[in-house]
Amino acid sequence: MDTLSEPSLLLSDFDYDLPTDRIAQQPREPRDESRLLIVDRQDGRIAKDTQFKDIYDYLNPGDLLVLNETKVNARRLFAVSAGGGKIEFFLTHRIAPGRWQALARPGRKLHPGMTVQLEDGLSAHIVDKTDDRGGRVVQFSCESESDVDILIDRVGRTPLPPYITAQSSDQVVRGQYQTVYARNPGSAAAPTAGLHFTDGLMRSIEEKGVKIARLTLHVGIGTFRPIVCDDITQHVMHAEEVEIPEETASAVESTTGNIIAVGTTSLRALESAAIGKRKVRTGRYSTSLYVTPGYKFQVADSLITNFHMPRSTLLVLVSAFAGRQAITNAYQYALEGEYRFLSFGDAMFIRKEAH
């Protein structure tokens, strides 16, 4: 595990009361009319309470906006056991044709060698057990082997986070839970800070002279697992796959303005690739970087992010980036101001002043 942290950071320091009515159940439409809280990174001051589309006014020619192009291709499938019990497979990433890493519930009943039947002639064979918390490698098959992944996509549902309980058709959800710039399938969850951008806003930002760089970090199952140890430095992150293109590394090194990470995933990808101040390595690799207060950021100056779950690694990360007191103040302001939280919620721009 790659980490740099202060000793004995308590989980209780990253806790707060999140009322259920503050958890967004649907995204705003249009996307860029979500609310935006602008916080100065230097002193933690709340600079502006506005709409996301107004972020255009806070970006400058010469700035670099770094996007995570990962595309959600995870699926949730359901089966019935021989005894009539309900079985759920959460497919997190594809290993090979028809073979997926999955979370199975109830995992204790699904052992290697077992096969269960799903709808439309799809069957699931348990190949391997990867952990004691439901992790399984599953090989799917159907009568026409060439159709298995198409069939998985057709019968599977988009796996929204469990705190989103509103009922919408899967066709609607697939559009809502994907950024407009998603390109590379492989993610178990959306990089939600990017959900606020529209095609029109992206065009306007580029026309202003703001550069766009792209990378990929496929969000893995670790994002669904909360911190459970009182000393947060003892938490272990799951590895996630990262790809940094050559042109992104060049853009980072040549940027004269601020480097702005869109989302915690883009920030983690940049920092895991850092080989010096404003320098990143290229290629594909895995990262288990765990950012806690005390971490010395080398690449990103500013961060666009949503409001995160209490006791989560994401809340710890933004606290490291902006300072714990600044985040505490910003979250309290957002709660009192009836901001909407979590994946479909509103956004925060932790900004560094223009050079």
C-alpha positions as CSV (number, residue, x, y, z in Angstrom):
1,M,0.0,0.0,0.0
2,D,1.3,3.4,-1.0
3,T,0.6,5.9,1.8
4,L,1.9,9.0,3.5
5,S,0.0,10.1,6.6
6,E,0.0,11.5,10.1
7,P,0.0,8.9,12.9
8,S,-3.2,8.0,14.8
9,L,-5.8,9.8,12.8
10,L,-9.1,8.8,14.2
11,L,-12.1,7.7,12.2
12,S,-14.3,9.9,14.4
13,D,-12.5,12.9,13.0
14,F,-14.1,12.2,9.6
15,D,-17.6,11.6,10.7
16,Y,-20.7,13.8,10.5
17,D,-24.5,13.4,10.6
18,L,-25.9,13.0,7.1
19,P,-29.7,13.1,7.2
20,T,-31.3,10.8,4.6
21,D,-33.2,13.7,3.0
22,R,-29.9,15.3,2.1
23,I,-28.9,12.3,-0.1
24,A,-29.8,13.0,-3.7
25,Q,-32.0,10.3,-5.3
26,Q,-32.0,11.8,-8.8
27,P,-29.5,14.1,-10.6
28,R,-30.5,17.6,-11.5
29,E,-31.6,18.3,-15.0
30,P,-29.8,19.8,-16.8
31,R,-26.7,18.4,-15.1
32,D,-24.9,21.7,-15.0
33,E,-27.6,23.4,-12.9
34,S,-26.6,21.5,-9.8
35,R,-25.3,23.7,-7.0
36,L,-21.6,24.5,-6.6
37,L,-19.8,25.6,-3.5
38,I,-16.5,27.3,-4.2
39,V,-13.9,27.0,-1.4
40,D,-10.5,28.6,-1.4
41,R,-7.8,26.0,-0.8
42,Q,-5.4,28.4,0.8
43,D,-7.5,29.6,3.7
44,G,-10.6,27.4,3.6
45,R,-12.8,30.5,2.9
46,I,-16.2,29.8,1.3
47,A,-15.9,32.1,-1.7
48,K,-19.2,31.5,-3.6
49,D,-22.5,29.6,-3.5
50,T,-23.6,29.2,-7.1
51,Q,-24.5,26.8,-9.9
52,F,-22.1,24.3,-11.5
53,K,-22.3,25.9,-14.9
54,D,-20.7,29.0,-13.4
55,I,-17.5,27.1,-13.0
56,Y,-16.7,28.5,-16.4
57,D,-16.1,31.9,-14.7
58,Y,-13.5,30.4,-12.4
59,L,-11.4,28.6,-15.0
60,N,-8.8,30.6,-16.9
61,P,-6.9,30.2,-20.2
62,G,-3.9,28.1,-19.6
63,D,-5.6,26.0,-16.9
64,L,-5.7,22.2,-17.3
65,L,-8.8,20.2,-16.6
66,V,-8.0,16.5,-16.0
67,L,-10.9,14.1,-16.7
68,N,-11.3,10.4,-15.8
69,E,-12.7,8.7,-19.0
70,T,-13.7,5.5,-17.3
71,K,-17.0,4.1,-18.3
72,V,-19.3,2.1,-16.0
73,N,-19.8,-1.4,-17.3
74,A,-20.6,-3.1,-14.0
75,R,-23.9,-4.9,-13.9
76,R,-26.2,-6.4,-11.2
77,L,-27.7,-9.8,-12.0
78,F,-30.1,-11.9,-10.0
79,A,-30.6,-15.6,-9.7
80,V,-32.5,-18.1,-7.6
81,S,-30.8,-20.9,-5.7
82,A,-31.9,-24.5,-5.8
83,G,-33.6,-23.9,-2.4
84,G,-35.5,-20.9,-3.8
85,G,-33.3,-18.2,-2.2
86,K,-32.5,-15.0,-4.0
87,I,-28.9,-14.6,-5.2
88,E,-27.4,-11.3,-6.4
89,F,-24.2,-10.9,-8.4
90,F,-22.6,-7.4,-8.6
91,L,-20.2,-7.7,-11.5
92,T,-17.4,-5.2,-10.9
93,H,-15.0,-5.8,-13.8
94,R,-14.6,-8.1,-16.8
95,I,-11.6,-10.4,-16.8
96,A,-12.2,-12.3,-20.1
97,P,-15.1,-13.1,-22.3
98,G,-18.0,-14.1,-20.0
99,R,-15.7,-14.1,-16.9
100,W,-16.1,-11.4,-14.3
101,Q,-14.9,-10.4,-10.9
102,A,-18.0,-10.1,-8.8
103,L,-19.5,-9.6,-5.3
104,A,-22.0,-12.3,-4.5
105,R,-24.8,-12.1,-1.9
106,P,-25.2,-14.3,0.1
107,G,-21.6,-15.2,-0.6
108,R,-21.5,-17.9,2.1
109,K,-23.8,-20.1,0.0
110,L,-21.8,-19.8,-3.3
111,H,-18.7,-22.0,-3.4
112,P,-16.3,-22.7,-6.2
113,G,-17.7,-25.4,-8.5
114,M,-21.3,-24.4,-8.0
115,T,-23.5,-23.3,-11.0
116,V,-26.8,-21.2,-10.7
117,Q,-29.3,-20.3,-13.4
118,L,-30.3,-16.7,-14.2
119,E,-32.9,-15.4,-16.7
120,D,-32.9,-15.8,-20.5
121,G,-30.8,-19.0,-20.4
122,L,-27.8,-17.4,-18.7
123,S,-25.9,-19.5,-16.2
124,A,-23.2,-18.5,-13.7
125,H,-20.4,-20.9,-12.6
126,I,-18.4,-20.0,-9.5
127,V,-14.7,-20.4,-10.5
128,D,-12.9,-19.0,-7.5
129,K,-13.3,-17.3,-4.1
130,T,-11.3,-14.1,-3.8
131,D,-12.2,-13.1,-0.3
132,D,-14.5,-13.8,2.7
133,R,-16.8,-10.9,1.9
134,G,-18.5,-12.2,-1.2
135,G,-15.7,-11.8,-3.7
136,R,-16.0,-14.4,-6.5
137,V,-14.7,-15.0,-10.0
138,V,-17.7,-16.1,-12.1
139,Q,-17.9,-17.6,-15.6
140,F,-21.1,-16.9,-17.4
141,S,-22.4,-19.0,-20.3
142,C,-25.4,-19.3,-22.5
143,E,-26.4,-21.5,-25.5
144,S,-24.6,-19.2,-27.9
145,E,-21.2,-18.5,-26.3
146,S,-20.6,-15.5,-28.6
147,D,-23.6,-13.8,-27.1
148,V,-22.8,-14.1,-23.4
149,D,-21.5,-10.6,-22.8
150,I,-24.3,-9.1,-24.9
151,L,-26.7,-11.1,-22.8
152,I,-25.1,-9.9,-19.5
153,D,-25.4,-6.3,-20.7
154,R,-29.1,-6.8,-21.7
155,V,-30.3,-8.6,-18.5
156,G,-28.1,-6.8,-16.0
157,R,-29.0,-3.6,-14.2
158,T,-26.8,-0.6,-13.6
159,P,-25.5,-1.0,-10.0
160,L,-26.3,2.3,-8.3
161,P,-24.9,2.9,-4.8
162,P,-27.2,1.3,-2.2
163,Y,-28.2,4.7,-0.7
164,I,-30.0,5.6,-4.0
165,T,-33.4,4.0,-3.6
166,A,-35.5,5.9,-6.1
167,Q,-36.9,3.7,-8.8
168,S,-36.2,4.5,-12.5
169,S,-35.9,2.3,-15.6
170,D,-32.5,0.9,-16.2
171,Q,-32.4,2.7,-19.6
172,V,-32.8,6.0,-17.8
173,V,-30.2,5.1,-15.1
174,R,-27.6,4.1,-17.6
175,G,-27.7,7.6,-19.0
176,Q,-27.8,9.3,-15.7
177,Y,-24.9,7.3,-14.1
178,Q,-22.4,8.0,-16.9
179,T,-20.3,11.1,-17.6
180,V,-20.7,12.7,-21.1
181,Y,-17.1,12.0,-21.8
182,A,-17.0,8.3,-20.6
183,R,-15.0,6.2,-23.1
184,N,-13.2,3.3,-21.5
185,P,-15.4,0.5,-20.1
186,G,-14.1,-1.1,-16.9
187,S,-15.5,0.8,-13.9
188,A,-17.8,-0.5,-11.1
189,A,-19.0,3.1,-10.3
190,A,-19.1,6.5,-12.0
191,P,-16.5,9.2,-11.3
192,T,-19.4,11.3,-10.0
193,A,-17.8,14.8,-10.0
194,G,-17.8,14.5,-13.8
195,L,-21.6,13.9,-13.9
196,H,-22.2,17.7,-13.6
197,F,-20.6,18.5,-17.0
198,T,-22.7,18.8,-20.2
199,D,-21.4,18.7,-23.7
200,G,-22.2,22.4,-24.1
201,L,-20.3,23.3,-20.9
202,M,-17.3,21.3,-22.1
203,R,-17.3,23.1,-25.4
204,S,-17.5,26.5,-23.7
205,I,-14.6,25.7,-21.4
206,E,-12.4,24.6,-24.2
207,E,-13.3,27.6,-26.3
208,K,-12.2,29.8,-23.4
209,G,-8.7,28.4,-23.7
210,V,-8.8,25.8,-20.9
211,K,-6.9,22.7,-21.9
212,I,-8.4,19.2,-21.4
213,A,-6.4,16.1,-20.5
214,R,-7.7,12.6,-20.1
215,L,-6.8,9.6,-18.1
216,T,-8.5,6.4,-16.8
217,L,-8.9,5.1,-13.3
218,H,-11.4,2.2,-13.2
219,V,-13.2,2.4,-9.9
220,G,-13.1,-0.9,-8.1
221,I,-14.9,-2.7,-5.3
222,G,-12.9,-0.8,-2.7
223,T,-15.0,2.3,-3.2
224,F,-18.0,0.4,-1.7
225,R,-16.1,-0.6,1.4
226,P,-16.0,1.9,4.3
227,I,-13.2,2.4,6.8
228,V,-13.9,0.2,9.8
229,C,-10.7,0.7,11.9
230,D,-10.6,3.5,14.5
231,D,-7.1,4.5,13.4
232,I,-7.6,5.3,9.7
233,T,-4.0,4.8,8.9
234,Q,-4.6,1.0,9.3
235,H,-7.1,1.0,6.5
236,V,-6.0,-0.9,3.3
237,M,-7.1,0.3,-0.1
238,H,-7.9,-2.1,-2.9
239,A,-5.9,-1.8,-6.0
240,E,-7.4,0.0,-9.0
241,E,-6.3,0.1,-12.6
242,V,-4.9,3.3,-14.0
243,E,-3.8,4.5,-17.5
244,I,-2.0,7.7,-18.1
245,P,-1.5,8.6,-21.8
246,E,1.6,10.3,-23.1
247,E,-0.3,13.4,-24.2
248,T,-1.7,13.8,-20.6
249,A,1.8,13.6,-19.1
250,S,3.0,16.3,-21.6
251,A,0.0,18.5,-20.9
252,V,0.6,18.3,-17.1
253,E,4.3,19.2,-17.5
254,S,3.6,22.1,-19.9
255,T,0.7,23.7,-18.1
256,T,1.3,27.3,-17.0
257,G,-2.0,27.7,-15.1
258,N,-3.7,25.6,-12.5
259,I,-4.1,21.8,-12.8
260,I,-7.7,20.9,-11.9
261,A,-8.6,17.3,-11.1
262,V,-12.2,16.5,-11.9
263,G,-13.0,14.1,-9.1
264,T,-11.1,12.2,-6.5
265,T,-10.4,9.4,-9.0
266,S,-8.6,11.8,-11.3
267,L,-6.7,13.2,-8.3
268,R,-5.6,9.8,-7.1
269,A,-4.6,8.8,-10.6
270,L,-2.4,11.9,-11.0
271,E,-0.8,11.6,-7.6
272,S,-0.2,7.8,-8.0
273,A,1.6,8.6,-11.2
274,A,3.7,11.5,-9.8
275,I,7.4,11.4,-10.4
276,G,8.1,15.0,-9.3
277,K,6.4,18.4,-9.1
278,R,3.9,18.5,-12.0
279,K,5.4,15.4,-13.6
280,V,3.7,12.1,-14.1
281,R,4.7,8.8,-15.5
282,T,2.8,7.2,-18.4
283,G,1.4,3.7,-19.0
284,R,-0.9,1.2,-17.3
285,Y,-0.5,0.1,-13.8
286,S,-2.3,-0.6,-10.5
287,T,-2.5,1.8,-7.6
288,S,-3.5,1.4,-4.0
289,L,-2.6,5.0,-3.1
290,Y,-4.3,6.0,0.2
291,V,-4.3,9.7,0.7
292,T,-4.7,11.0,4.3
293,P,-3.9,14.3,6.0
294,G,-0.2,14.9,5.8
295,Y,0.1,13.8,2.2
296,K,2.2,16.1,0.0
297,F,0.4,16.7,-3.3
298,Q,2.7,17.0,-6.3
299,V,0.4,17.5,-9.3
300,A,-3.1,18.9,-8.7
301,D,-3.7,22.5,-7.6
302,S,-7.5,22.4,-7.5
303,L,-10.2,19.8,-7.2
304,I,-13.8,19.5,-8.3
305,T,-15.6,17.0,-6.1
306,N,-19.0,15.9,-4.7
307,F,-20.0,15.8,-1.0
308,H,-18.9,12.4,0.3
309,M,-20.2,9.7,2.7
310,P,-19.2,10.0,6.4
311,R,-16.2,7.8,7.4
312,S,-15.2,7.2,3.8
313,T,-11.7,7.2,2.2
314,L,-13.1,9.9,-0.1
315,L,-13.9,12.3,2.7
316,V,-10.4,11.6,4.1
317,L,-8.9,12.4,0.8
318,V,-10.6,15.8,0.3
319,S,-9.7,16.6,3.9
320,A,-6.1,16.0,3.1
321,F,-6.4,18.2,0.0
322,A,-8.2,21.2,1.6
323,G,-7.6,20.7,5.3
324,R,-9.9,19.0,7.8
325,Q,-11.3,22.2,9.3
326,A,-12.0,23.7,5.8
327,I,-14.0,20.6,4.9
328,T,-15.8,20.5,8.2
329,N,-16.9,24.1,7.7
330,A,-17.8,23.5,4.0
331,Y,-19.9,20.4,4.8
332,Q,-21.7,22.2,7.7
333,Y,-22.5,25.1,5.3
334,A,-23.8,22.7,2.7
335,L,-26.0,20.8,5.1
336,E,-27.5,24.0,6.5
337,G,-27.9,25.3,3.0
338,E,-29.8,22.2,1.9
339,Y,-27.2,21.1,-0.6
340,R,-27.7,17.6,-2.1
341,F,-25.1,15.0,-1.1
342,L,-23.3,11.9,-2.6
343,S,-23.3,10.5,-6.1
344,F,-26.3,12.4,-7.7
345,G,-25.7,15.4,-5.4
346,D,-24.2,18.9,-5.7
347,A,-20.5,19.8,-6.1
348,M,-17.6,21.7,-4.5
349,F,-14.7,23.4,-6.2
350,I,-11.7,23.5,-4.0
351,R,-9.7,26.1,-5.9
352,K,-6.3,27.6,-5.9
353,E,-6.2,31.2,-7.0
354,A,-5.0,31.8,-10.6
355,H,-1.2,32.1,-11.1
